[in-house]
């Protein structure tokens, strides 16, 4: 079996890779995989499977990066349409559907075999390259390109490799997607002992005048945590205790009155929001006149649907007409896409 893959590089078309025995039965359409492309490693997305390859010599899929497909079949179909419609590289269109931080481009790592200062350079570019490697050690291709702009550093690397003085190996950065962490503060003592602790450590009357404001803030933090009963994100504490800061929390932690720790949280952009059905607003006369035209165009018929240009100043109520149009076509069993310039 072969997998037809679009690689995450600035190249045209798709490429066939053989499926090794250890990945047989594990790969699906839309999976993100690691492959070797030329002299570098790259990531790619599986588009389809074939029993034959259009070329005789193929390389194997090296690794499955995520056990779940990163792009659905509808997303791949839309990416194909975008590529054909706008003459854009398919790799760029598929890349629009891959979560940020997951997809990485391949590179090469250049490593000296011996001390670069002992190598005799044949050209000025070789001399600059060896000086760079002597100062900074093994470097990736992107690092060399930034340090030696407008120079044929690739040619210099190849020449030194032929002399057995450098090594070049393909590398691929690992995905940098990580769980989101939040810093929490929680009491390190029972809530019923908070007032005694405040009296002992942060009684403004027993402190110099220039310490009283800080003592009042720290006492307020302890009272807030005692009232809540649960750990709070430090941002919530800053919001609810005026002028409080991380410095206050660290002092409280040093006095063994609270604990600062990190906790993983789910990324939910809709958390805490409630969305209830509502009655659409009554249309203004101008909206009603525009809606009559749009509504007539949305009715299924033998004629191809005609486009409508809705013109109106900001705040004139265009969005309400978009929503009604979407509602109408969905009720007809059809689909709708709303595209916004933002």
Secondary structure, 3 states (H helix, E strand, C coil): CEEEEEECCCCCCCEEEECCHHHCCCCCCCCEEEEEECCEEEEEEEEEEECCCCCCCCCECCEECCCCCCCCHHHHHHHHHHHHHHCCCHHHHHHCCCCCCCCCCEEEEEEECCCHHHCCCCCHHHHHHHHHHHHHCCEEHHHHHHHCCCCCHHHHHHHHHHCCCEEEEEEECCCCCCCEEEEEEEECCCHHHHHHHHHHHCCHHHCCHHHHHHHHHHHHHHHHHHHHCCCEEHHHHHHHCCCCCHHHHHHHHHCCCEEEEEEEECCCCCCCCCCCCCCCCCCCHHHHHHHHHHHHHHCCCCCCCCCCCCCCCCCCCHHHHHHHHHHHHHHCCCCCCCCCCC
